[in-house]
């Protein structure tokens, strides 16, 4: 039996318990779905995340009771991380107080509180762990989803009996994995793909390359252009951090970049064919796949109330009213894209619309806090080494993803990003404190 | 002292488990129930004749979905649809109005207008039906009473948009 290293202390039960709860949540949420439910995927995942948040708060309280309050306080986020997390909590409450529809904003407050509780729990729990268990836990949820996405996309197997005779159900729409929607699959797999590829780059071990390969293949199978674009941006960010002498690493990163570029070209080729014509005819609805409407309306909502926004969760409530006003300004488009959008399909603009300029500034500050942990230098198979290399690619890829998707509104992608963000921030803080 | 700490920790977990039930388990049950009631409602809509059986099942659907409604527009619409099956258009209209507090969807306005129309609230019906059809003109095909009036409102709106298009060229 391998002797335990002398400097590895036995973790107290309370810290073990917290890690189990965080790990169980990170594994279960992406895999959980309700086959008999009206909403089989998004709502069940959000509800399970809510249950996890309650369990995490109980685990944190247990730590305070069993080990003393000081033991817990010493491990909580501090400095800028605490200020931004606290700012997000406070601003969500303020914007709800000033919301144009508080009935709709209160569920958004609960969702934000759920995500913050998960982040704090992960931040405390991950302090005791290394990069390997961090990634193993994330992969437990990601690999089944990636494999299922690949099987669905290639029409080899689909456990969900979608209407086979329906020609409108394209291969893209059938690629649901256990997330319910191909774009949700892409949004969820993106941070795991970036983190695993980076760890594979750092360790250069075949097992990690294989795992990264499966997750990246699942990401490509989702054909989610925003997520693949985010992966491309993450690869560029990795290139910036590789030292000049790292030839092997540089070529490997270039290979990843080529895969991402090939993904974009393959997925987007049909759209590229129509883009030229759409630009020439100034046909913005076709150019943006009808997304011009929710995007423009989100901007209108923001300009109406730039400081506090319309209120958390109110985008879909106001959509119809603002769309009618938009029609008055652009009568040439009154018959185009009259789908009633629940999301802006651009989290940057949706944040501006719902929580105003300060809400968006807090989101930008959170991304900056993660990105600033990036450092150029030798790749080490340590927690600090992972944090230094993964910080900028994860922040960049998420920012790009949020340009064309709404990961902040979805439980699984948000939770996964917060999971890695907590690790990066905690390990960077520990490095700075050491 | 150590035993007290463990009792305290156990008490915290008991409270957490008790909190998880209304926060998670109950909404999951409601999510499953919504799917069942939706299937039943669609089936009832296809039944011709057998009014007593339809009314009985419709009332049961309303009773089952009512505790799960708060904040869920689709559930208000399910309850309202079942209320209309038992000719309780006043209740249906009230439920659609409640749904509009959470989401301004054109289909809610359409169904509200139809319920108000059946309930004799003609002015409000035309207003809400027009709102729905200005957003999605194809909804006019689902209107029987007030069809001409709403169609005229939609045409007037479209003419105004054409005029705006011309003046902006």
Contacts between the chains, C-beta under 8 A, distances in Angstrom:
chain1	res1	chain2	res2	distance
A	14	B	9	7.9
A	34	B	28	6.4
A	34	B	31	6.1
A	34	B	32	6.5
A	36	B	32	4.8
A	36	B	35	6.0
A	36	B	36	7.8
A	37	B	28	7.2
A	37	B	31	4.0
A	37	B	32	5.1
A	37	B	34	7.5
A	37	B	35	5.7
A	38	B	31	5.6
A	38	B	32	7.7
A	38	B	34	3.9
A	38	B	35	4.3
A	38	B	38	6.3
A	38	B	74	6.9
A	39	B	31	6.0
A	43	B	27	7.5
A	43	B	31	5.6
A	44	B	28	6.3
A	44	B	31	6.9
A	47	B	23	7.8
A	47	B	24	4.7
A	47	B	27	5.5
A	47	B	28	5.6
A	47	B	31	7.9
A	48	B	24	6.9
A	50	B	23	5.5
A	50	B	24	5.5
A	51	B	20	4.8
A	51	B	23	6.8
A	51	B	24	4.1
A	54	B	16	5.2
A	54	B	19	5.3
A	54	B	20	5.3
A	54	B	23	6.4
A	54	B	24	7.8
A	55	B	16	6.0
A	55	B	20	7.4
A	57	B	16	7.0
A	58	B	12	5.2
A	58	B	13	5.3
A	58	B	15	7.5
A	58	B	16	3.6
A	61	B	9	7.7
A	61	B	12	4.6
A	62	B	9	4.5
A	62	B	12	5.9
A	62	B	13	7.2
A	65	B	5	5.3
A	65	B	8	4.6
A	65	B	9	5.0
A	65	B	12	6.8
A	66	B	5	5.3
A	66	B	6	7.4
A	66	B	9	5.9
A	101	B	101	7.8
A	103	B	71	7.3
A	103	B	101	5.8
A	103	B	102	6.2
A	104	B	102	6.0
A	104	B	103	7.8
A	107	B	71	6.3
A	316	B	103	6.2
A	317	B	102	7.2
A	317	B	103	5.9
A	317	B	104	6.0
A	318	B	104	7.3
A	319	B	104	7.2
A	320	B	104	4.5
A	320	B	105	7.0
A	320	B	106	6.5
A	320	B	135	6.1
A	321	B	104	6.4
A	323	B	135	7.1
A	324	B	134	6.8
A	324	B	135	6.9
A	327	B	161	6.8
A	328	B	164	7.1
A	331	B	161	3.9
A	331	B	162	7.2
A	331	B	164	4.2
A	331	B	165	4.6
A	331	B	168	7.4
A	332	B	165	5.5
A	334	B	158	7.4
A	334	B	161	5.2
A	335	B	137	7.8
A	338	B	135	6.1
A	338	B	136	5.4
A	340	B	105	5.6
A	340	B	106	6.4
A	340	B	135	7.7
